[in-house]
Amino acid sequence: MIIPNRYNSQKIKNKMHGRTRSDIYPGLEVDIILKKDQRSGKKTRGIVKDLLTSAAYHSRGIKVRLEDGQVGRVAEIIF
């Protein structure tokens, strides 16, 4: 039997990967994947300015606009 903990719970897993909208907010430091970098998976780091995805959850990551104007899907939240 697997006992849920902070390393294997689904909520923490989603939070680390930026798939849940409620975990992302303006001012948060994140890594995003730009549309042009989807094939390579190259990540771009920045600060969230706006949340563009209206859904509570997105399987490929919540779409955001960074303070420098770049738009992409959150790949990882930086702690």
mmCIF file of the N, C-alpha and C atoms, coordinates in Angstrom:
data_MODEL
# 
_entry.id   MODEL 
# 
loop_
_atom_site.group_PDB 
_atom_site.id 
_atom_site.type_symbol 
_atom_site.label_atom_id 
_atom_site.label_alt_id 
_atom_site.label_comp_id 
_atom_site.label_asym_id 
_atom_site.label_entity_id 
_atom_site.label_seq_id 
_atom_site.pdbx_PDB_ins_code 
_atom_site.Cartn_x 
_atom_site.Cartn_y 
_atom_site.Cartn_z 
_atom_site.occupancy 
_atom_site.B_iso_or_equiv 
_atom_site.pdbx_formal_charge 
_atom_site.auth_seq_id 
_atom_site.auth_comp_id 
_atom_site.auth_asym_id 
_atom_site.auth_atom_id 
_atom_site.pdbx_PDB_model_num 
ATOM 1   N N  . MET A 1 1  ? 0.832   -1.180 0.000   1.00 0.00 ? 1  MET A N  1 
ATOM 2   C CA . MET A 1 1  ? 0.000   0.000  0.000   1.00 0.00 ? 1  MET A CA 1 
ATOM 3   C C  . MET A 1 1  ? 0.881   1.249  0.000   1.00 0.00 ? 1  MET A C  1 
ATOM 4   N N  . ILE A 1 2  ? 0.562   2.196  -0.884  1.00 0.00 ? 2  ILE A N  1 
ATOM 5   C CA . ILE A 1 2  ? 1.302   3.449  -0.953  1.00 0.00 ? 2  ILE A CA 1 
ATOM 6   C C  . ILE A 1 2  ? 0.588   4.482  -0.090  1.00 0.00 ? 2  ILE A C  1 
ATOM 7   N N  . ILE A 1 3  ? 1.317   5.093  0.807   1.00 0.00 ? 3  ILE A N  1 
ATOM 8   C CA . ILE A 1 3  ? 0.754   6.140  1.656   1.00 0.00 ? 3  ILE A CA 1 
ATOM 9   C C  . ILE A 1 3  ? 1.087   7.488  1.019   1.00 0.00 ? 3  ILE A C  1 
ATOM 10  N N  . PRO A 1 4  ? 0.063   8.304  0.711   1.00 0.00 ? 4  PRO A N  1 
ATOM 11  C CA . PRO A 1 4  ? 0.333   9.613  0.099   1.00 0.00 ? 4  PRO A CA 1 
ATOM 12  C C  . PRO A 1 4  ? 1.208   10.475 0.999   1.00 0.00 ? 4  PRO A C  1 
ATOM 13  N N  . ASN A 1 5  ? 2.165   11.138 0.397   1.00 0.00 ? 5  ASN A N  1 
ATOM 14  C CA . ASN A 1 5  ? 2.978   12.106 1.122   1.00 0.00 ? 5  ASN A CA 1 
ATOM 15  C C  . ASN A 1 5  ? 3.259   13.283 0.198   1.00 0.00 ? 5  ASN A C  1 
ATOM 16  N N  . ARG A 1 6  ? 4.083   14.205 0.612   1.00 0.00 ? 6  ARG A N  1 
ATOM 17  C CA . ARG A 1 6  ? 4.300   15.407 -0.189  1.00 0.00 ? 6  ARG A CA 1 
ATOM 18  C C  . ARG A 1 6  ? 5.041   15.134 -1.491  1.00 0.00 ? 6  ARG A C  1 
ATOM 19  N N  . TYR A 1 7  ? 5.611   13.947 -1.655  1.00 0.00 ? 7  TYR A N  1 
ATOM 20  C CA . TYR A 1 7  ? 6.340   13.639 -2.878  1.00 0.00 ? 7  TYR A CA 1 
ATOM 21  C C  . TYR A 1 7  ? 5.498   12.900 -3.914  1.00 0.00 ? 7  TYR A C  1 
ATOM 22  N N  . ASN A 1 8  ? 4.456   12.180 -3.484  1.00 0.00 ? 8  ASN A N  1 
ATOM 23  C CA . ASN A 1 8  ? 3.704   11.410 -4.457  1.00 0.00 ? 8  ASN A CA 1 
ATOM 24  C C  . ASN A 1 8  ? 2.234   11.787 -4.543  1.00 0.00 ? 8  ASN A C  1 
ATOM 25  N N  . SER A 1 9  ? 1.790   12.809 -3.831  1.00 0.00 ? 9  SER A N  1 
ATOM 26  C CA . SER A 1 9  ? 0.379   13.179 -3.927  1.00 0.00 ? 9  SER A CA 1 
ATOM 27  C C  . SER A 1 9  ? 0.121   13.912 -5.243  1.00 0.00 ? 9  SER A C  1 
ATOM 28  N N  . GLN A 1 10 ? -1.047  13.714 -5.808  1.00 0.00 ? 10 GLN A N  1 
ATOM 29  C CA . GLN A 1 10 ? -1.399  14.310 -7.096  1.00 0.00 ? 10 GLN A CA 1 
ATOM 30  C C  . GLN A 1 10 ? -1.425  15.832 -7.015  1.00 0.00 ? 10 GLN A C  1 
ATOM 31  N N  . LYS A 1 11 ? -1.903  16.407 -5.914  1.00 0.00 ? 11 LYS A N  1 
ATOM 32  C CA . LYS A 1 11 ? -1.982  17.862 -5.791  1.00 0.00 ? 11 LYS A CA 1 
ATOM 33  C C  . LYS A 1 11 ? -0.597  18.488 -5.891  1.00 0.00 ? 11 LYS A C  1 
ATOM 34  N N  . ILE A 1 12 ? 0.379   17.944 -5.181  1.00 0.00 ? 12 ILE A N  1 
ATOM 35  C CA . ILE A 1 12 ? 1.736   18.485 -5.232  1.00 0.00 ? 12 ILE A CA 1 
ATOM 36  C C  . ILE A 1 12 ? 2.321   18.286 -6.628  1.00 0.00 ? 12 ILE A C  1 
ATOM 37  N N  . LYS A 1 13 ? 2.072   17.144 -7.225  1.00 0.00 ? 13 LYS A N  1 
ATOM 38  C CA . LYS A 1 13 ? 2.586   16.879 -8.570  1.00 0.00 ? 13 LYS A CA 1 
ATOM 39  C C  . LYS A 1 13 ? 2.043   17.908 -9.560  1.00 0.00 ? 13 LYS A C  1 
ATOM 40  N N  . ASN A 1 14 ? 0.748   18.187 -9.504  1.00 0.00 ? 14 ASN A N  1 
ATOM 41  C CA . ASN A 1 14 ? 0.163   19.188 -10.395 1.00 0.00 ? 14 ASN A CA 1 
ATOM 42  C C  . ASN A 1 14 ? 0.713   20.571 -10.116 1.00 0.00 ? 14 ASN A C  1 
ATOM 43  N N  . LYS A 1 15 ? 0.930   20.884 -8.858  1.00 0.00 ? 15 LYS A N  1 
ATOM 44  C CA . LYS A 1 15 ? 1.428   22.207 -8.490  1.00 0.00 ? 15 LYS A CA 1 
ATOM 45  C C  . LYS A 1 15 ? 2.830   22.428 -9.042  1.00 0.00 ? 15 LYS A C  1 
ATOM 46  N N  . MET A 1 16 ? 3.685   21.444 -8.917  1.00 0.00 ? 16 MET A N  1 
ATOM 47  C CA . MET A 1 16 ? 5.050   21.583 -9.397  1.00 0.00 ? 16 MET A CA 1 
ATOM 48  C C  . MET A 1 16 ? 5.092   21.772 -10.906 1.00 0.00 ? 16 MET A C  1 
ATOM 49  N N  . HIS A 1 17 ? 4.141   21.186 -11.600 1.00 0.00 ? 17 HIS A N  1 
ATOM 50  C CA . HIS A 1 17 ? 4.153   21.230 -13.052 1.00 0.00 ? 17 HIS A CA 1 
ATOM 51  C C  . HIS A 1 17 ? 3.257   22.313 -13.638 1.00 0.00 ? 17 HIS A C  1 
ATOM 52  N N  . GLY A 1 18 ? 2.593   23.104 -12.810 1.00 0.00 ? 18 GLY A N  1 
ATOM 53  C CA . GLY A 1 18 ? 1.837   24.244 -13.316 1.00 0.00 ? 18 GLY A CA 1 
ATOM 54  C C  . GLY A 1 18 ? 0.582   23.909 -14.089 1.00 0.00 ? 18 GLY A C  1 
ATOM 55  N N  . ARG A 1 19 ? -0.091  22.819 -13.752 1.00 0.00 ? 19 ARG A N  1 
ATOM 56  C CA . ARG A 1 19 ? -1.296  22.428 -14.481 1.00 0.00 ? 19 ARG A CA 1 
ATOM 57  C C  . ARG A 1 19 ? -2.583  22.927 -13.822 1.00 0.00 ? 19 ARG A C  1 
ATOM 58  N N  . THR A 1 20 ? -2.490  23.384 -12.576 1.00 0.00 ? 20 THR A N  1 
ATOM 59  C CA . THR A 1 20 ? -3.662  23.833 -11.836 1.00 0.00 ? 20 THR A CA 1 
ATOM 60  C C  . THR A 1 20 ? -3.645  25.351 -11.708 1.00 0.00 ? 20 THR A C  1 
ATOM 61  N N  . ARG A 1 21 ? -4.708  25.997 -12.195 1.00 0.00 ? 21 ARG A N  1 
ATOM 62  C CA . ARG A 1 21 ? -4.769  27.454 -12.242 1.00 0.00 ? 21 ARG A CA 1 
ATOM 63  C C  . ARG A 1 21 ? -4.688  28.107 -10.866 1.00 0.00 ? 21 ARG A C  1 
ATOM 64  N N  . SER A 1 22 ? -5.291  27.481 -9.858  1.00 0.00 ? 22 SER A N  1 
ATOM 65  C CA . SER A 1 22 ? -5.319  28.079 -8.520  1.00 0.00 ? 22 SER A CA 1 
ATOM 66  C C  . SER A 1 22 ? -3.935  28.161 -7.876  1.00 0.00 ? 22 SER A C  1 
ATOM 67  N N  . ASP A 1 23 ? -2.950  27.427 -8.402  1.00 0.00 ? 23 ASP A N  1 
ATOM 68  C CA . ASP A 1 23 ? -1.589  27.449 -7.858  1.00 0.00 ? 23 ASP A CA 1 
ATOM 69  C C  . ASP A 1 23 ? -0.709  28.508 -8.508  1.00 0.00 ? 23 ASP A C  1 
ATOM 70  N N  . ILE A 1 24 ? -1.234  29.196 -9.520  1.00 0.00 ? 24 ILE A N  1 
ATOM 71  C CA . ILE A 1 24 ? -0.444  30.175 -10.272 1.00 0.00 ? 24 ILE A CA 1 
ATOM 72  C C  . ILE A 1 24 ? -1.071  31.546 -10.092 1.00 0.00 ? 24 ILE A C  1 
ATOM 73  N N  . TYR A 1 25 ? -0.235  32.549 -9.865  1.00 0.00 ? 25 TYR A N  1 
ATOM 74  C CA . TYR A 1 25 ? -0.728  33.904 -9.620  1.00 0.00 ? 25 TYR A CA 1 
ATOM 75  C C  . TYR A 1 25 ? 0.321   34.922 -10.082 1.00 0.00 ? 25 TYR A C  1 
ATOM 76  N N  . PRO A 1 26 ? -0.107  36.160 -10.348 1.00 0.00 ? 26 PRO A N  1 
ATOM 77  C CA . PRO A 1 26 ? 0.842   37.199 -10.765 1.00 0.00 ? 26 PRO A CA 1 
ATOM 78  C C  . PRO A 1 26 ? 1.947   37.389 -9.724  1.00 0.00 ? 26 PRO A C  1 
ATOM 79  N N  . GLY A 1 27 ? 3.172   37.527 -10.211 1.00 0.00 ? 27 GLY A N  1 
ATOM 80  C CA . GLY A 1 27 ? 4.323   37.701 -9.338  1.00 0.00 ? 27 GLY A CA 1 
ATOM 81  C C  . GLY A 1 27 ? 5.079   36.418 -9.056  1.00 0.00 ? 27 GLY A C  1 
ATOM 82  N N  . LEU A 1 28 ? 4.517   35.277 -9.457  1.00 0.00 ? 28 LEU A N  1 
ATOM 83  C CA . LEU A 1 28 ? 5.139   33.973 -9.223  1.00 0.00 ? 28 LEU A CA 1 
ATOM 84  C C  . LEU A 1 28 ? 6.229   33.722 -10.265 1.00 0.00 ? 28 LEU A C  1 
ATOM 85  N N  . GLU A 1 29 ? 7.362   33.173 -9.829  1.00 0.00 ? 29 GLU A N  1 
ATOM 86  C CA . GLU A 1 29 ? 8.439   32.833 -10.763 1.00 0.00 ? 29 GLU A CA 1 
ATOM 87  C C  . GLU A 1 29 ? 8.192   31.428 -11.312 1.00 0.00 ? 29 GLU A C  1 
ATOM 88  N N  . VAL A 1 30 ? 8.199   31.315 -12.647 1.00 0.00 ? 30 VAL A N  1 
ATOM 89  C CA . VAL A 1 30 ? 7.900   30.049 -13.315 1.00 0.00 ? 30 VAL A CA 1 
ATOM 90  C C  . VAL A 1 30 ? 8.819   29.821 -14.506 1.00 0.00 ? 30 VAL A C  1 
ATOM 91  N N  . ASP A 1 31 ? 8.882   28.567 -14.932 1.00 0.00 ? 31 ASP A N  1 
ATOM 92  C CA . ASP A 1 31 ? 9.485   28.210 -16.220 1.00 0.00 ? 31 ASP A CA 1 
ATOM 93  C C  . ASP A 1 31 ? 8.332   27.923 -17.158 1.00 0.00 ? 31 ASP A C  1 
ATOM 94  N N  . ILE A 1 32 ? 8.366   28.504 -18.356 1.00 0.00 ? 32 ILE A N  1 
ATOM 95  C CA . ILE A 1 32 ? 7.331   28.248 -19.350 1.00 0.00 ? 32 ILE A CA 1 
ATOM 96  C C  . ILE A 1 32 ? 7.959   27.664 -20.599 1.00 0.00 ? 32 ILE A C  1 
ATOM 97  N N  . ILE A 1 33 ? 7.122   27.052 -21.416 1.00 0.00 ? 33 ILE A N  1 
ATOM 98  C CA . ILE A 1 33 ? 7.543   26.593 -22.734 1.00 0.00 ? 33 ILE A CA 1 
ATOM 99  C C  . ILE A 1 33 ? 6.797   27.431 -23.759 1.00 0.00 ? 33 ILE A C  1 
ATOM 100 N N  . LEU A 1 34 ? 7.553   28.174 -24.551 1.00 0.00 ? 34 LEU A N  1 
ATOM 101 C CA . LEU A 1 34 ? 6.967   28.999 -25.604 1.00 0.00 ? 34 LEU A CA 1 
ATOM 102 C C  . LEU A 1 34 ? 6.477   28.116 -26.741 1.00 0.00 ? 34 LEU A C  1 
ATOM 103 N N  . LYS A 1 35 ? 5.525   28.604 -27.514 1.00 0.00 ? 35 LYS A N  1 
ATOM 104 C CA . LYS A 1 35 ? 4.971   27.843 -28.642 1.00 0.00 ? 35 LYS A CA 1 
ATOM 105 C C  . LYS A 1 35 ? 6.092   27.377 -29.586 1.00 0.00 ? 35 LYS A C  1 
ATOM 106 N N  . LYS A 1 36 ? 7.029   28.278 -29.881 1.00 0.00 ? 36 LYS A N  1 
ATOM 107 C CA . LYS A 1 36 ? 8.108   27.944 -30.823 1.00 0.00 ? 36 LYS A CA 1 
ATOM 108 C C  . LYS A 1 36 ? 9.076   26.905 -30.268 1.00 0.00 ? 36 LYS A C  1 
ATOM 109 N N  . ASP A 1 37 ? 9.071   26.711 -28.937 1.00 0.00 ? 37 ASP A N  1 
ATOM 110 C CA . ASP A 1 37 ? 9.990   25.772 -28.300 1.00 0.00 ? 37 ASP A CA 1 
ATOM 111 C C  . ASP A 1 37 ? 9.327   24.467 -27.883 1.00 0.00 ? 37 ASP A C  1 
ATOM 112 N N  . GLN A 1 38 ? 8.084   24.227 -28.314 1.00 0.00 ? 38 GLN A N  1 
ATOM 113 C CA . GLN A 1 38 ? 7.378   23.021 -27.893 1.00 0.00 ? 38 GLN A CA 1 
ATOM 114 C C  . GLN A 1 38 ? 8.079   21.745 -28.348 1.00 0.00 ? 38 GLN A C  1 
ATOM 115 N N  . ARG A 1 39 ? 8.635   21.747 -29.532 1.00 0.00 ? 39 ARG A N  1 
ATOM 116 C CA . ARG A 1 39 ? 9.308   20.541 -30.035 1.00 0.00 ? 39 ARG A CA 1 
ATOM 117 C C  . ARG A 1 39 ? 10.580  20.229 -29.252 1.00 0.00 ? 39 ARG A C  1 
ATOM 118 N N  . SER A 1 40 ? 11.360  21.261 -28.938 1.00 0.00 ? 40 SER A N  1 
ATOM 119 C CA . SER A 1 40 ? 12.620  21.049 -28.224 1.00 0.00 ? 40 SER A CA 1 
ATOM 120 C C  . SER A 1 40 ? 12.424  20.953 -26.718 1.00 0.00 ? 40 SER A C  1 
ATOM 121 N N  . GLY A 1 41 ? 11.351  21.553 -26.191 1.00 0.00 ? 41 GLY A N  1 
ATOM 122 C CA . GLY A 1 41 ? 11.103  21.544 -24.751 1.00 0.00 ? 41 GLY A CA 1 
ATOM 123 C C  . GLY A 1 41 ? 11.904  22.578 -23.985 1.00 0.00 ? 41 GLY A C  1 
ATOM 124 N N  . LYS A 1 42 ? 12.526  23.510 -24.713 1.00 0.00 ? 42 LYS A N  1 
ATOM 125 C CA . LYS A 1 42 ? 13.333  24.559 -24.076 1.00 0.00 ? 42 LYS A CA 1 
ATOM 126 C C  . LYS A 1 42 ? 12.456  25.408 -23.160 1.00 0.00 ? 42 LYS A C  1 
ATOM 127 N N  . LYS A 1 43 ? 12.938  25.634 -21.941 1.00 0.00 ? 43 LYS A N  1 
ATOM 128 C CA . LYS A 1 43 ? 12.176  26.400 -20.951 1.00 0.00 ? 43 LYS A CA 1 
ATOM 129 C C  . LYS A 1 43 ? 12.694  27.833 -20.867 1.00 0.00 ? 43 LYS A C  1 
ATOM 130 N N  . THR A 1 44 ? 11.769  28.753 -20.598 1.00 0.00 ? 44 THR A N  1 
ATOM 131 C CA . THR A 1 44 ? 12.082  30.166 -20.421 1.00 0.00 ? 44 THR A CA 1 
ATOM 132 C C  . THR A 1 44 ? 11.603  30.570 -19.035 1.00 0.00 ? 44 THR A C  1 
ATOM 133 N N  . ARG A 1 45 ? 12.468  31.195 -18.250 1.00 0.00 ? 45 ARG A N  1 
ATOM 134 C CA . ARG A 1 45 ? 12.115  31.583 -16.886 1.00 0.00 ? 45 ARG A CA 1 
ATOM 135 C C  . ARG A 1 45 ? 11.648  33.034 -16.849 1.00 0.00 ? 45 ARG A C  1 
ATOM 136 N N  . GLY A 1 46 ? 10.643  33.276 -16.012 1.00 0.00 ? 46 GLY A N  1 
ATOM 137 C CA . GLY A 1 46 ? 10.148  34.637 -15.865 1.00 0.00 ? 46 GLY A CA 1 
ATOM 138 C C  . GLY A 1 46 ? 9.130   34.755 -14.747 1.00 0.00 ? 46 GLY A C  1 
ATOM 139 N N  . ILE A 1 47 ? 8.604   35.970 -14.602 1.00 0.00 ? 47 ILE A N  1 
ATOM 140 C CA . ILE A 1 47 ? 7.613   36.285 -13.573 1.00 0.00 ? 47 ILE A CA 1 
ATOM 141 C C  . ILE A 1 47 ? 6.243   36.420 -14.241 1.00 0.00 ? 47 ILE A C  1 
ATOM 142 N N  . VAL A 1 48 ? 5.221   35.773 -13.670 1.00 0.00 ? 48 VAL A N  1 
ATOM 143 C CA . VAL A 1 48 ? 3.862   35.799 -14.223 1.00 0.00 ? 48 VAL A CA 1 
ATOM 144 C C  . VAL A 1 48 ? 3.269   37.196 -14.101 1.00 0.00 ? 48 VAL A C  1 
ATOM 145 N N  . LYS A 1 49 ? 2.738   37.688 -15.224 1.00 0.00 ? 49 LYS A N  1 
ATOM 146 C CA . LYS A 1 49 ? 2.005   38.959 -15.237 1.00 0.00 ? 49 LYS A CA 1 
ATOM 147 C C  . LYS A 1 49 ? 0.504   38.699 -15.304 1.00 0.00 ? 49 LYS A C  1 
ATOM 148 N N  . ASP A 1 50 ? 0.073   37.833 -16.258 1.00 0.00 ? 50 ASP A N  1 
ATOM 149 C CA . ASP A 1 50 ? -1.344  37.527 -16.456 1.00 0.00 ? 50 ASP A CA 1 
ATOM 150 C C  . ASP A 1 50 ? -1.534  36.035 -16.669 1.00 0.00 ? 50 ASP A C  1 
ATOM 151 N N  . LEU A 1 51 ? -2.676  35.525 -16.203 1.00 0.00 ? 51 LEU A N  1 
ATOM 152 C CA . LEU A 1 51 ? -3.084  34.155 -16.493 1.00 0.00 ? 51 LEU A CA 1 
ATOM 153 C C  . LEU A 1 51 ? -4.031  34.205 -17.684 1.00 0.00 ? 51 LEU A C  1 
ATOM 154 N N  . LEU A 1 52 ? -3.750  33.416 -18.706 1.00 0.00 ? 52 LEU A N  1 
ATOM 155 C CA . LEU A 1 52 ? -4.537  33.451 -19.937 1.00 0.00 ? 52 LEU A CA 1 
ATOM 156 C C  . LEU A 1 52 ? -5.495  32.266 -20.063 1.00 0.00 ? 52 LEU A C  1 
ATOM 157 N N  . THR A 1 53 ? -5.229  31.175 -19.362 1.00 0.00 ? 53 THR A N  1 
ATOM 158 C CA . THR A 1 53 ? -6.121  30.014 -19.374 1.00 0.00 ? 53 THR A CA 1 
ATOM 159 C C  . THR A 1 53 ? -7.226  30.236 -18.362 1.00 0.00 ? 53 THR A C  1 
ATOM 160 N N  . SER A 1 54 ? -8.483  30.091 -18.802 1.00 0.00 ? 54 SER A N  1 
ATOM 161 C CA . SER A 1 54 ? -9.602  30.303 -17.878 1.00 0.00 ? 54 SER A CA 1 
ATOM 162 C C  . SER A 1 54 ? -10.014 29.018 -17.156 1.00 0.00 ? 54 SER A C  1 
ATOM 163 N N  . ALA A 1 55 ? -9.638  27.862 -17.694 1.00 0.00 ? 55 ALA A N  1 
ATOM 164 C CA . ALA A 1 55 ? -9.995  26.584 -17.074 1.00 0.00 ? 55 ALA A CA 1 
ATOM 165 C C  . ALA A 1 55 ? -9.216  26.385 -15.766 1.00 0.00 ? 55 ALA A C  1 
ATOM 166 N N  . ALA A 1 56 ? -9.794  25.635 -14.841 1.00 0.00 ? 56 ALA A N  1 
ATOM 167 C CA . ALA A 1 56 ? -9.156  25.375 -13.548 1.00 0.00 ? 56 ALA A CA 1 
ATOM 168 C C  . ALA A 1 56 ? -7.946  24.439 -13.690 1.00 0.00 ? 56 ALA A C  1 
ATOM 169 N N  . TYR A 1 57 ? -7.950  23.596 -14.743 1.00 0.00 ? 57 TYR A N  1 
ATOM 170 C CA . TYR A 1 57 ? -6.883  22.628 -14.958 1.00 0.00 ? 57 TYR A CA 1 
ATOM 171 C C  . TYR A 1 57 ? -6.624  22.509 -16.451 1.00 0.00 ? 57 TYR A C  1 
ATOM 172 N N  . HIS A 1 58 ? -5.359  22.384 -16.827 1.00 0.00 ? 58 HIS A N  1 
ATOM 173 C CA . HIS A 1 58 ? -5.013  22.133 -18.225 1.00 0.00 ? 58 HIS A CA 1 
ATOM 174 C C  . HIS A 1 58 ? -3.886  21.108 -18.257 1.00 0.00 ? 58 HIS A C  1 
ATOM 175 N N  . SER A 1 59 ? -4.065  20.047 -19.025 1.00 0.00 ? 59 SER A N  1 
ATOM 176 C CA . SER A 1 59 ? -3.118  18.927 -19.026 1.00 0.00 ? 59 SER A CA 1 
ATOM 177 C C  . SER A 1 59 ? -1.724  19.300 -19.525 1.00 0.00 ? 59 SER A C  1 
ATOM 178 N N  . ARG A 1 60 ? -1.611  20.308 -20.382 1.00 0.00 ? 60 ARG A N  1 
ATOM 179 C CA . ARG A 1 60 ? -0.302  20.722 -20.895 1.00 0.00 ? 60 ARG A CA 1 
ATOM 180 C C  . ARG A 1 60 ? 0.260   21.935 -20.177 1.00 0.00 ? 60 ARG A C  1 
ATOM 181 N N  . GLY A 1 61 ? -0.457  22.440 -19.176 1.00 0.00 ? 61 GLY A N  1 
ATOM 182 C CA . GLY A 1 61 ? 0.026   23.584 -18.404 1.00 0.00 ? 61 GLY A CA 1 
ATOM 183 C C  . GLY A 1 61 ? -0.835  24.818 -18.638 1.00 0.00 ? 61 GLY A C  1 
ATOM 184 N N  . ILE A 1 62 ? -0.948  25.632 -17.615 1.00 0.00 ? 62 ILE A N  1 
ATOM 185 C CA . ILE A 1 62 ? -1.718  26.868 -17.688 1.00 0.00 ? 62 ILE A CA 1 
ATOM 186 C C  . ILE A 1 62 ? -0.962  27.890 -18.533 1.00 0.00 ? 62 ILE A C  1 
ATOM 187 N N  . LYS A 1 63 ? -1.657  28.528 -19.458 1.00 0.00 ? 63 LYS A N  1 
ATOM 188 C CA . LYS A 1 63 ? -1.024  29.525 -20.323 1.00 0.00 ? 63 LYS A CA 1 
ATOM 189 C C  . LYS A 1 63 ? -0.953  30.861 -19.580 1.00 0.00 ? 63 LYS A C  1 
ATOM 190 N N  . VAL A 1 64 ? 0.233   31.476 -19.590 1.00 0.00 ? 64 VAL A N  1 
ATOM 191 C CA . VAL A 1 64 ? 0.458   32.743 -18.900 1.00 0.00 ? 64 VAL A CA 1 
ATOM 192 C C  . VAL A 1 64 ? 1.222   33.717 -19.785 1.00 0.00 ? 64 VAL A C  1 
ATOM 193 N N  . ARG A 1 65 ? 1.133   34.991 -19.421 1.00 0.00 ? 65 ARG A N  1 
ATOM 194 C CA . ARG A 1 65 ? 1.972   36.034 -20.021 1.00 0.00 ? 65 ARG A CA 1 
ATOM 195 C C  . ARG A 1 65 ? 2.970   36.461 -18.956 1.00 0.00 ? 65 ARG A C  1 
ATOM 196 N N  . LEU A 1 66 ? 4.243   36.488 -19.303 1.00 0.00 ? 66 LEU A N  1 
ATOM 197 C CA . LEU A 1 66 ? 5.269   36.924 -18.369 1.00 0.00 ? 66 LEU A CA 1 
ATOM 198 C C  . LEU A 1 66 ? 5.373   38.445 -18.379 1.00 0.00 ? 66 LEU A C  1 
ATOM 199 N N  . GLU A 1 67 ? 6.071   39.003 -17.391 1.00 0.00 ? 67 GLU A N  1 
ATOM 200 C CA . GLU A 1 67 ? 6.227   40.455 -17.297 1.00 0.00 ? 67 GLU A CA 1 
ATOM 201 C C  . GLU A 1 67 ? 6.922   41.038 -18.521 1.00 0.00 ? 67 GLU A C  1 
ATOM 202 N N  . ASP A 1 68 ? 7.763   40.250 -19.200 1.00 0.00 ? 68 ASP A N  1 
ATOM 203 C CA . ASP A 1 68 ? 8.445   40.751 -20.407 1.00 0.00 ? 68 ASP A CA 1 
ATOM 204 C C  . ASP A 1 68 ? 7.615   40.562 -21.679 1.00 0.00 ? 68 ASP A C  1 
ATOM 205 N N  . GLY A 1 69 ? 6.368   40.067 -21.540 1.00 0.00 ? 69 GLY A N  1 
ATOM 206 C CA . GLY A 1 69 ? 5.456   39.953 -22.675 1.00 0.00 ? 69 GLY A CA 1 
ATOM 207 C C  . GLY A 1 69 ? 5.422   38.598 -23.352 1.00 0.00 ? 69 GLY A C  1 
ATOM 208 N N  . GLN A 1 70 ? 6.320   37.684 -23.001 1.00 0.00 ? 70 GLN A N  1 
ATOM 209 C CA . GLN A 1 70 ? 6.327   36.358 -23.618 1.00 0.00 ? 70 GLN A CA 1 
ATOM 210 C C  . GLN A 1 70 ? 5.155   35.535 -23.105 1.00 0.00 ? 70 GLN A C  1 
ATOM 211 N N  . VAL A 1 71 ? 4.586   34.710 -24.000 1.00 0.00 ? 71 VAL A N  1 
ATOM 212 C CA . VAL A 1 71 ? 3.422   33.884 -23.657 1.00 0.00 ? 71 VAL A CA 1 
ATOM 213 C C  . VAL A 1 71 ? 3.780   32.414 -23.849 1.00 0.00 ? 71 VAL A C  1 
ATOM 214 N N  . GLY A 1 72 ? 3.407   31.601 -22.868 1.00 0.00 ? 72 GLY A N  1 
ATOM 215 C CA . GLY A 1 72 ? 3.653   30.166 -22.960 1.00 0.00 ? 72 GLY A CA 1 
ATOM 216 C C  . GLY A 1 72 ? 2.923   29.422 -21.863 1.00 0.00 ? 72 GLY A C  1 
ATOM 217 N N  . ARG A 1 73 ? 3.086   28.112 -21.851 1.00 0.00 ? 73 ARG A N  1 
ATOM 218 C CA . ARG A 1 73 ? 2.434   27.268 -20.846 1.00 0.00 ? 73 ARG A CA 1 
ATOM 219 C C  . ARG A 1 73 ? 3.420   26.952 -19.721 1.00 0.00 ? 73 ARG A C  1 
ATOM 220 N N  . VAL A 1 74 ? 2.925   27.016 -18.487 1.00 0.00 ? 74 VAL A N  1 
ATOM 221 C CA . VAL A 1 74 ? 3.780   26.775 -17.326 1.00 0.00 ? 74 VAL A CA 1 
ATOM 222 C C  . VAL A 1 74 ? 4.250   25.327 -17.318 1.00 0.00 ? 74 VAL A C  1 
ATOM 223 N N  . ALA A 1 75 ? 5.554   25.142 -17.322 1.00 0.00 ? 75 ALA A N  1 
ATOM 224 C CA . ALA A 1 75 ? 6.148   23.812 -17.254 1.00 0.00 ? 75 ALA A CA 1 
ATOM 225 C C  . ALA A 1 75 ? 6.511   23.458 -15.806 1.00 0.00 ? 75 ALA A C  1 
ATOM 226 N N  . GLU A 1 76 ? 6.899   24.482 -15.046 1.00 0.00 ? 76 GLU A N  1 
ATOM 227 C CA . GLU A 1 76 ? 7.318   24.231 -13.676 1.00 0.00 ? 76 GLU A CA 1 
ATOM 228 C C  . GLU A 1 76 ? 7.239   25.513 -12.862 1.00 0.00 ? 76 GLU A C  1 
ATOM 229 N N  . ILE A 1 77 ? 6.836   25.365 -11.607 1.00 0.00 ? 77 ILE A N  1 
ATOM 230 C CA . ILE A 1 77 ? 6.816   26.481 -10.679 1.00 0.00 ? 77 ILE A CA 1 
ATOM 231 C C  . ILE A 1 77 ? 8.133   26.478 -9.925  1.00 0.00 ? 77 ILE A C  1 
ATOM 232 N N  . ILE A 1 78 ? 8.767   27.653 -9.831  1.00 0.00 ? 78 ILE A N  1 
ATOM 233 C CA . ILE A 1 78 ? 10.051  27.775 -9.162  1.00 0.00 ? 78 ILE A CA 1 
ATOM 234 C C  . ILE A 1 78 ? 9.814   28.154 -7.707  1.00 0.00 ? 78 ILE A C  1 
ATOM 235 N N  . PHE A 1 79 ? 10.357  27.342 -6.786  1.00 0.00 ? 79 PHE A N  1 
ATOM 236 C CA . PHE A 1 79 ? 10.185  27.600 -5.345  1.00 0.00 ? 79 PHE A CA 1 
ATOM 237 C C  . PHE A 1 79 ? 11.398  28.292 -4.792  1.00 0.00 ? 79 PHE A C  1 
# 
